[in-house]
Structures are given as C-alpha cells and as structure tokens.
Amino acid sequence: WRPPQSAYDALSKAVKANFANDDSGDNPDGKFIHTYCPDEGYPPLLDALKRKLQKENGLHNPHVMVTAGANQAYVNCVLTFLDEQGNDRPPNGGRIRKCVVFEPYYFNHVMAVQSTRGGKNCGGLACRGVGDDAESAGEVEGLLVGPTKHGVPDLDWLRSKLEQYKFTDAATSSSQSLGNAIRMVTLVNPGNPSGVALPYFFL
C-alpha cells in the first residue's frame, strides 16, 4: 500500500516551507524537513498519537516514542530493562539481568542483546547449552533462550526460570520475592520466522 494523498500533500507543503525559510504557525513542518528531530520523534506526530491513544484507547497520559522501525524500539527496550546498574543489586550481587527469547527466535532480538550487553560469547550463537544450563558458556550474556512446541512458547519452562531468577532476602531466609533478574520476556506474534499466531488467551 502507499501513503494516503494527504501525506504527499503535507510533505510537499513542508518542503516548500523549508525552501522559503517559513516555519510560521501555518507551516510548523518547515523547520524539521532538513534537521534531526528530537530523539522521541517528530513532535506533531507524537501529539497526534497521544490524542489518539487517549480518545480511542482510553489510556491516560500515555508516553509515546516514535522509532525508525520495530528493531530500534526493541533496542531501546533492551537498553532500558537490561540496565547494568541493576546487576549488583543486593542480596544477589553479580546476578546479570536477563532477557528471554523463544526459539526459533527473530535474529535481530538476539543481536540487540549481543550488541548492547557484551560479555562472554558476544559474537557467538545463542543456544540453551548442555543440560539446559542457563549459565552455559554457549549462551549470550544476559540472554535466556526458551523452547517451543510447534512454535508455541513453553510456559512451564518460563515459570521455572522466573522462579529460579527471583531476588530473595538471603539475610532473613525469606521466600518473599524482591524482584527478578529476568527483566524482559520477548513474544513475537505472529512468530518470526515460524509464522505461528498466539491466541489472545495465551498472551
């Protein structure tokens, strides 16, 4: 499909406004056409998306970021949730924050963790390792790769890992969770490359 005619008209208007050095109230797009916009995205588009989410989706005060495709959005999530400042959180000092993907995974998701987390096997291939050992040298640091059955993620495996990576109060032997080293669980729907569609109740 192609953009609607209104998009072409708006682009043409913005180009003409920039050429004429006109960024007045009637031509606010003129000043953006040959410059970098704010990191979060083009302000008028952000405002329009926020209004849409509030009016049509009932979301109160939504925070919106526009990215150059889903891959950039995913990298932003990795940088946010796998922040290294959380790796030394007591009482589990040294526990590395983890991201879960399920095989067959979308390769760019693994690459995002490889390129932002570094560490052992940064350039290697992700695998579950011998005996499903989460700390196997065959794994990318910060990444857990879960199994699927006919393309459907194994939720029992995920529950076991969430239990395994709980932060608990070792000083008091309390079983109360203080958080979890697993900060991201990645589900692609429909699956890429499997094409399997996960139903609403599963999600």
C-alpha positions in Angstrom: 0.0 0.0 0.0 1.0 3.6 -0.5 0.7 6.6 1.9 -2.6 8.5 1.5 -2.7 11.6 -0.7 -2.8 13.8 2.4 0.7 12.5 3.4 2.1 13.5 0.0 0.4 16.9 0.3 1.8 17.5 3.8 5.4 16.5 2.6 5.2 18.9 -0.4 4.0 21.7 1.8 6.8 21.1 4.3 9.5 21.1 1.6 8.2 24.3 0.1 8.0 25.9 3.6 11.6 24.9 4.2 12.8 26.3 0.9 11.1 29.6 1.7 12.5 29.5 5.2 9.0 29.7 6.6 8.4 28.0 9.9 5.5 30.1 11.0 2.4 28.8 12.7 0.9 27.9 9.3 4.0 25.9 8.3 5.4 24.3 11.5 6.9 21.4 9.5 9.2 23.6 7.6 11.9 23.8 10.3 12.1 20.0 10.6 12.4 18.9 7.0 16.3 19.0 6.8 17.1 18.7 10.5 17.3 16.0 13.2 14.1 15.9 15.2 14.0 15.1 18.9 15.0 11.6 19.9 11.5 10.7 20.9 10.1 11.5 17.5 8.5 14.3 15.5 6.6 16.4 18.0 3.3 17.0 15.9 3.2 13.2 15.3 3.7 12.5 19.0 0.9 14.8 19.9 -1.4 13.2 17.4 -0.6 9.7 18.6 -1.1 10.7 22.3 -4.6 12.2 21.4 -5.5 9.0 19.6 -4.5 6.8 22.5 -6.4 8.9 25.0 -9.5 9.2 22.9 -9.8 5.8 21.2 -7.9 3.5 23.6 -8.7 5.1 26.9 -5.1 5.5 28.0 -4.4 8.2 30.5 -1.3 10.4 29.9 0.4 7.9 27.6 4.1 8.2 26.9 4.9 7.7 23.2 8.2 7.2 21.3 8.4 7.0 17.5 11.3 4.9 16.2 12.7 4.0 12.8 11.1 0.6 12.8 10.5 -2.1 15.4 14.2 -3.0 15.7 15.1 0.4 17.1 12.2 0.1 19.5 13.4 -3.3 20.7 17.0 -2.0 21.2 15.5 0.9 23.3 13.7 -1.7 25.5 16.9 -3.7 25.9 18.9 -0.6 26.9 16.2 0.3 29.4 15.4 -3.1 31.0 18.8 -4.6 31.0 20.5 -1.6 32.6 23.8 -2.8 34.0 23.3 -0.7 37.2 20.9 -3.4 38.3 23.4 -6.2 38.1 24.9 -5.7 41.5 21.6 -5.4 43.4 21.8 -7.0 46.8 21.4 -9.6 48.1 22.1 -11.2 44.7 25.2 -9.3 43.8 26.6 -10.4 40.4 23.3 -11.6 39.0 23.1 -10.4 35.5 19.8 -9.1 34.3 18.2 -11.4 31.7 16.1 -11.2 28.6 14.1 -14.2 27.4 13.5 -15.1 23.8 12.0 -18.3 22.4 13.3 -20.4 19.6 13.1 -20.1 16.7 13.8 -16.5 17.6 14.0 -13.5 15.4 17.7 -13.0 15.0 17.6 -9.2 15.5 16.4 -9.7 19.0 19.4 -11.8 19.9 21.7 -9.3 18.1 20.3 -6.5 20.2 21.3 -8.2 23.4 24.6 -9.3 22.0 25.5 -5.7 20.9 24.3 -3.9 24.0 25.2 -6.4 26.7 28.6 -7.5 25.5 30.3 -10.1 27.8 31.1 -13.7 27.1 30.2 -15.1 23.6 29.2 -11.6 22.4 29.6 -12.6 18.8 28.5 -16.2 19.2 25.3 -18.0 18.5 22.7 -18.3 21.2 21.8 -21.8 22.5 20.4 -23.3 25.6 23.6 -25.1 26.4 24.3 -28.6 27.8 21.6 -29.7 30.1 19.6 -26.5 29.7 22.2 -24.8 31.9 21.3 -21.1 32.0 24.9 -20.1 32.7 26.4 -22.3 29.9 29.3 -20.7 28.0 27.3 -21.3 24.9 24.9 -18.6 25.9 25.0 -14.9 25.2 25.4 -12.9 28.4 22.1 -11.5 29.5 20.0 -13.9 27.3 17.9 -17.0 28.0 16.6 -19.0 25.1 13.4 -20.9 25.8 11.9 -23.9 23.9 8.7 -24.0 21.9 6.4 -26.7 20.8 5.2 -26.3 17.3 6.2 -22.6 17.6 4.3 -22.0 20.9 6.5 -20.9 23.8 6.8 -23.3 26.7 5.2 -21.5 29.6 6.2 -24.2 32.1 9.9 -23.5 31.2 9.3 -19.8 31.6 7.7 -20.2 35.0 10.6 -22.3 36.2 13.1 -19.6 35.1 11.1 -16.8 36.7 11.2 -18.8 39.9 14.9 -19.5 39.5 15.9 -15.9 38.9 13.9 -14.4 41.8 15.7 -12.0 44.1 15.1 -13.1 47.7 16.2 -11.9 51.1 19.1 -14.2 51.9 19.7 -12.5 55.2 16.4 -13.5 56.6 15.8 -16.6 54.5 12.6 -15.1 53.4 10.9 -16.5 50.3 9.3 -13.2 49.5 10.4 -12.0 46.1 12.4 -8.7 45.9 12.2 -8.7 42.1 13.6 -10.8 39.3 16.8 -10.9 37.3 14.6 -11.6 34.2 13.5 -8.2 33.1 12.2 -8.9 29.6 10.2 -11.7 28.0 10.0 -11.4 24.2 7.0 -12.8 22.4 6.6 -12.2 18.7 3.1 -12.6 17.4 2.7 -13.9 14.7 6.0 -15.6 15.2 9.0 -14.7 13.1 10.2 -16.9 11.4 7.7 -19.6 12.5 4.5 -17.7 11.4 2.7 -19.2 14.4 -0.1 -16.9 15.8 -0.6 -16.9 19.5 -4.2 -16.6 20.7 -5.4 -13.8 23.0 -5.9 -16.1 26.0 -2.3 -17.3 25.7 -0.9 -13.8 25.7 
